[in-house]
Amino acid sequence: MLGWELPPHNSGGLGVACLQLSKALARAGADINFILPYRHNHDYDFMTVSSALDISPTLTELAGPYDSRSFLTQQLDNTRLNIHDQQWLYALNVSQLARQIDFDIIHAHDWLTFRAALMARQVKNRPLVLHVHSIERDRAGGEHGNPWVREIEEHSMLMADHIYAVSERTRQMIIEDYKIPASKVGVAHNSIDTDSFEPIEPGNDYRYLQEMKQQGWRVVVNVGRLTIQKGLPHLLEAARIVVEKQPKTIFLFVGDGEQRDELIEMAADKKIGQNVLFAGFQRGKRWRDAYSIADMFVMPSVSEPFGLTPIEAAAYGTPSIVSWQSGVSEVFRNCLKLDYWDTDLMADKLIGALRSQSFLDELSDNARDEISRYSWDHTASKIIDKYRFFSEAVTV
């Protein structure tokens, strides 16, 4: 299995999904060697985690799945490696590893690992399954995006034996953008294992917000990257309407990204700066506390392949509003849904919900009950069946 990140060294939901899927696949009988582009002592008892860069220079900093910046290496006279070169170095090293280890299937997550997957396949001639958590059109907020990345995605998908998309929405985009036969693309919805969530600890770290709530204020939260894909300018416009009609409302943004400064200026221009807080990227207790302090969670994504955050919010007792333009809207029933661009409706739904504690409680209880029945095992079973099909075909 080829992936670009695993918790705790992850920049978003990709690493979390890879980890939880791998755990479920291991329960279903898969023997997994997860190959990363960096060294770290991942102490998982259900799979082996290897570093492709044990073979050649180790990167001191690694481009994230959503980055295109340059980074330094330790051993190449401080030569800067951009994301293209990092990806190529990973692919070369994976092809060397492929000669040294035995495996039946190659399973690769997202475009950063696809070239490595093709090279491993060339070395051992094993079936290749691509797992698409997003395509370039998603990451570009519905636009064309980087032509180089699109070329990698298209070429790899044409060469793959099978493709799994994390939602029907993403499946249709793959078929439309890259003219991949529909029979070659399946859906493996993301899920969640509620027993993997750490409980809320006493004493919320957002003490200021706790104090404000005791004085009758409401808190609306968004957790995620501050990028064009996430539709946050639409949430700020809805926030302007909400604050105008219900001034005792605070909007908390937890995350970071290239749109941060633009969003801060936008909040000031809309004269709601005093009602909007930017907490930056958070992990651990402050991440959990952001969900639990909220009265409502909003994910207004322009193009979201899946989107685990509303389910995470439900796990911590917070009901959600999600855009129809997200994969999670296909499977998550107990949430409010709307088009990301409909800021008037978004504001109306927020105001109506925030004014009715009984409605918030009912939506929260129903959502928590729904996700308690979620499991990665169904998705893993579907993928394991495909593994067996290809393994038997190879044997024959």
C-alpha positions in Angstrom: 0.0 0.0 0.0 1.4 3.4 -1.1 0.4 6.5 0.8 1.8 10.0 1.4 0.9 10.4 5.1 -0.3 8.7 8.2 -1.3 10.2 11.6 0.1 11.8 13.6 2.1 13.2 10.6 -0.9 14.1 8.5 -2.1 17.4 7.0 -5.7 16.5 6.6 -8.3 13.7 6.2 -6.3 11.6 3.7 -4.0 10.2 6.4 -6.8 9.5 8.7 -8.8 7.6 6.0 -5.7 5.6 5.0 -5.1 4.6 8.6 -8.7 3.5 9.4 -9.1 1.7 6.1 -5.8 -0.2 6.6 -7.0 -1.2 10.1 -10.2 -2.6 8.7 -8.5 -4.4 5.8 -6.1 -6.0 8.3 -9.2 -7.2 10.3 -10.5 -8.7 7.0 -7.2 -10.6 6.5 -5.0 -8.3 4.5 -1.2 -8.4 5.2 -0.3 -4.7 4.6 3.1 -3.1 4.1 2.3 0.6 4.1 5.1 2.5 2.3 5.6 6.2 3.2 7.9 8.8 1.8 9.4 9.7 5.2 10.8 8.0 8.2 8.8 7.7 11.4 8.4 5.0 14.0 4.7 4.2 13.5 3.9 1.7 16.2 0.9 -0.1 14.6 0.3 -3.7 15.4 -2.0 -4.4 12.5 0.4 -3.6 9.6 4.0 -3.0 8.7 5.0 0.7 7.9 8.1 1.2 5.8 9.9 4.3 4.5 10.8 4.3 0.8 13.4 7.0 1.5 15.5 4.5 3.5 17.1 3.8 0.1 18.2 7.3 -0.8 18.2 10.8 0.7 15.6 11.5 3.4 13.6 14.6 3.1 13.7 16.9 6.1 10.4 18.5 5.1 7.8 16.9 2.9 5.2 18.4 0.7 1.6 17.8 1.8 -1.0 16.2 -0.4 -2.3 19.7 -1.1 1.0 21.6 -1.5 3.3 22.5 -4.4 6.1 24.3 -2.5 9.8 23.4 -2.4 11.5 21.7 0.4 15.1 20.9 1.5 16.8 17.5 1.7 19.5 16.4 4.2 22.0 14.9 1.8 21.9 16.6 -1.6 23.9 19.8 -0.7 20.7 21.5 0.3 19.3 21.1 -3.1 15.6 22.1 -3.1 13.2 19.5 -4.1 9.8 20.6 -5.3 6.7 18.4 -5.1 7.4 17.0 -8.6 10.9 15.9 -7.6 9.8 14.6 -4.2 7.2 12.5 -6.0 9.8 11.2 -8.5 12.3 10.3 -5.7 9.5 8.4 -3.9 8.6 6.5 -7.1 12.2 5.5 -7.8 12.7 4.2 -4.2 9.4 2.3 -4.3 10.5 0.6 -7.5 13.6 -0.5 -5.7 11.6 -1.8 -2.7 9.3 -3.6 -5.1 12.3 -5.7 -6.2 13.1 -6.7 -2.6 9.7 -7.6 -1.2 6.9 -9.9 -2.2 3.3 -8.7 -2.6 0.1 -9.7 -4.4 -1.6 -6.3 -4.9 -0.6 -2.7 -5.2 -3.0 -0.2 -3.6 -2.1 3.4 -4.0 -3.8 6.5 -2.5 -4.1 9.7 -4.4 -2.0 11.3 -7.2 1.2 11.7 -5.2 1.7 7.9 -5.1 0.4 7.0 -8.5 3.7 7.2 -10.4 5.3 5.0 -7.8 2.5 2.5 -8.1 3.0 2.3 -11.9 6.7 1.7 -11.5 6.1 -1.0 -8.9 3.6 -2.6 -11.2 6.2 -2.5 -14.0 8.7 -4.3 -11.7 6.5 -7.1 -10.5 3.5 -7.1 -12.8 1.0 -7.1 -10.0 -2.6 -5.8 -10.2 -3.0 -2.1 -9.4 -5.8 -0.6 -7.4 -6.0 3.2 -7.2 -7.8 4.8 -4.4 -9.0 8.4 -5.2 -9.7 10.6 -2.3 -9.9 13.7 -4.5 -9.0 14.7 -8.0 -7.4 17.9 -9.2 -10.8 19.5 -10.0 -11.7 19.1 -6.3 -8.5 20.6 -5.1 -8.9 23.6 -7.5 -12.4 24.3 -6.2 -14.1 23.1 -9.4 -11.6 24.7 -11.8 -9.3 22.9 -14.2 -6.3 23.0 -11.8 -2.7 21.9 -12.5 -2.4 20.3 -15.9 0.7 18.3 -14.8 -1.3 16.8 -11.9 -4.2 16.1 -14.2 -1.9 14.3 -16.6 -0.6 12.0 -13.8 -4.2 11.3 -12.7 -5.4 10.5 -16.2 -2.4 8.3 -17.2 -2.5 6.4 -14.0 -6.3 5.8 -14.1 -6.1 4.6 -17.6 -3.3 2.1 -16.7 -4.9 0.9 -13.4 -6.8 -2.4 -13.1 -9.4 -0.9 -10.8 -10.2 2.5 -9.3 -12.0 3.2 -6.0 -13.6 6.7 -5.5 -14.6 7.8 -2.0 -18.0 8.8 -3.2 -20.4 8.5 -6.2 -19.8 12.2 -6.8 -16.0 11.6 -7.2 -16.7 8.5 -9.3 -18.7 10.6 -11.8 -16.0 13.3 -11.9 -13.4 10.6 -12.7 -15.5 9.3 -15.5 -16.2 12.8 -16.9 -12.8 14.3 -16.5 -10.6 11.4 -17.6 -13.0 9.3 -19.8 -12.5 6.2 -17.7 -14.9 3.3 -18.4 -17.6 3.3 -15.7 -17.2 -0.4 -15.1 -13.6 0.3 -14.0 -14.6 2.7 -11.2 -16.2 1.6 -8.0 -17.2 3.5 -4.9 -15.7 2.8 -1.4 -17.3 5.4 0.9 -15.2 6.6 3.7 -16.5 5.7 7.1 -15.6 6.1 10.8 -14.9 3.9 13.8 -16.4 5.7 16.7 -14.3 3.7 19.2 -11.2 5.4 17.7 -12.3 8.7 19.1 -10.7 9.9 22.4 -13.3 11.2 24.9 -13.8 14.8 25.7 -11.7 15.8 28.7 -12.9 18.2 31.4 -12.1 21.9 31.0 -12.6 23.0 27.4 -9.5 24.9 26.1 -11.7 27.6 24.5 -12.3 29.3 27.8 -13.3 32.6 26.2 -16.0 30.9 24.2 -17.2 29.0 27.3 -17.6 32.3 29.1 -19.4 33.8 26.2 -21.8 30.8 25.9 -22.7 31.3 29.6 -23.8 34.8 28.6 -26.1 33.5 25.9 -23.8 33.4 22.9 -23.9 30.7 20.3 -20.8 29.2 18.6 -20.6 28.0 14.9 -17.5 26.0 14.0 -15.7 25.0 10.8 -12.7 22.6 11.0 -10.6 22.1 7.9 -8.1 23.6 5.5 -8.5 27.3 4.6 -8.5 26.8 0.9 -10.7 27.6 -2.1 -12.1 24.1 -2.1 -13.8 24.5 1.3 -16.2 27.3 0.3 -15.4 29.5 3.3 -16.2 32.9 1.7 -19.7 31.6 1.4 -19.8 30.8 5.1 -18.5 34.2 6.0 -21.3 35.8 3.9 -23.8 33.7 5.7 -22.1 34.7 9.0 -22.7 38.4 8.1 -26.4 37.7 7.7 -26.6 35.7 10.9 -24.7 38.3 13.0 -27.0 41.0 11.6 -30.1 39.1 12.9 -28.5 37.3 15.9 -25.5 39.4 17.0 -24.6 37.0 19.9 -23.1 34.4 17.5 -19.4 33.6 17.2 -17.8 31.8 14.2 -14.7 29.7 15.0 -12.5 28.6 12.2 -10.0 25.8 13.1 -7.4 25.1 10.4 -4.8 26.8 8.2 -4.2 27.3 4.5 -3.3 29.7 1.8 -6.7 31.5 2.1 -6.2 32.4 5.8 -5.2 36.1 5.3 -7.9 36.6 2.6 -10.6 35.3 5.0 -9.4 37.5 7.9 -9.6 40.5 5.6 -13.0 39.4 4.3 -14.4 39.1 7.9 -13.1 42.7 8.6 -14.6 44.0 5.3 -18.0 42.5 6.2 -17.7 44.3 9.6 -18.0 41.0 11.5 -14.4 40.7 12.6 -15.4 40.8 16.3 -17.6 37.7 15.7 -15.0 35.6 13.9 -12.1 33.8 15.4 -9.3 32.0 13.6 -7.6 29.4 15.9 -5.1 27.9 13.4 -4.3 24.3 12.9 -5.0 22.2 15.9 -4.5 18.6 17.1 -5.5 16.6 20.1 -7.5 18.2 22.9 -7.9 21.6 21.2 -9.1 19.8 18.1 -11.7 17.8 20.0 -12.7 20.9 22.1 -13.4 22.9 19.0 -16.1 20.4 18.0 -17.5 20.1 21.5 -17.8 23.8 22.2 -19.8 24.3 19.0 -23.6 24.6 18.8 -23.4 23.9 15.1 -20.8 22.7 12.6 -20.8 23.9 9.0 -19.0 22.4 6.0 -19.8 24.6 3.0 -17.4 22.9 0.5 -17.5 23.8 -3.1 -16.2 20.4 -4.1 -15.6 17.8 -1.4 -14.9 14.2 -2.4 -16.1 13.0 0.9 -15.6 15.1 4.0 -15.3 13.3 7.4 -15.5 16.4 9.5 -19.4 16.4 9.9 -19.2 12.8 11.2 -16.4 13.8 13.5 -18.6 16.7 14.8 -21.4 14.2 15.4 -19.1 12.0 17.4 -18.5 14.9 19.7 -22.2 15.8 20.0 -22.4 18.7 17.4 -25.0 18.7 14.6 -24.0 19.8 11.1 -24.9 21.7 7.9 -23.1 20.2 4.8 -23.2 21.1 1.2 -24.8 18.9 -1.4 -21.5 19.2 -3.2 -19.9 16.8 -0.8 -19.6 13.0 -0.8 -20.6 12.7 2.8 -24.1 14.1 1.9 -24.7 10.8 0.0 -24.5 8.7 3.2 -25.0 11.0 6.2 -28.7 11.4 6.8 -29.0 13.3 10.1 -27.7 16.7 9.1 -28.9 19.7 7.3 -28.0 20.0 3.6 -27.9 22.8 1.1 -26.0 24.1 -2.0 -22.7 25.8 -0.9 -23.6 29.0 -2.8 -27.0 29.5 -1.2 -25.8 31.8 1.6 -29.3 33.1 2.4 -30.5 29.6 3.0 -27.4 28.8 5.0 -28.0 31.8 7.2 -31.7 30.9 7.6 -30.9 27.3 8.7 -28.2 28.5 11.1 -30.5 31.1 12.7 -33.4 28.7 13.0 -31.3 26.0 14.5 -29.4 28.2 16.9 -32.8 29.6 18.2 -34.1 26.1 19.1 -32.1 24.1 21.6 -34.6 21.2 21.4 -34.0 21.0 17.6 -30.2 21.1 18.1 -30.4 18.3 20.7 -32.6 16.1 18.5 -30.4 16.5 15.5 -27.3 15.8 17.6 -28.8 12.7 19.2 -30.0 11.3 15.9 -26.6 12.0 14.2 -24.7 10.3 17.0 -27.0 7.3 16.9 -26.5 7.1 13.1 -22.7 7.2 13.2 -22.6 4.6 16.1 -23.6 2.1 13.4 -20.9 3.2 11.0 -17.9 1.0 10.3 -15.0 0.7 7.9 -15.6 -3.1 7.7 -18.2 -2.9 4.9 -15.8 -0.8 2.7 -12.9 -3.1 3.6 -14.9 -6.2 2.7 -15.7 -4.8 -0.8 -12.0 -4.0 -1.4 -10.8 -7.4 -0.1 -13.2 -9.1 -2.6 -11.6 -7.2 -5.4 -8.1 -8.2 -4.1 -9.2 -11.8 -4.2 -10.6 -11.5 -7.7 -7.4 -10.1 -9.0 -5.2 -12.6 -7.1 -7.1 -15.5 -8.5 -6.9 -14.0 -12.0 -3.1 -13.7 -11.6 -2.8 -17.3 -10.3 -4.8 -18.6 -13.3 
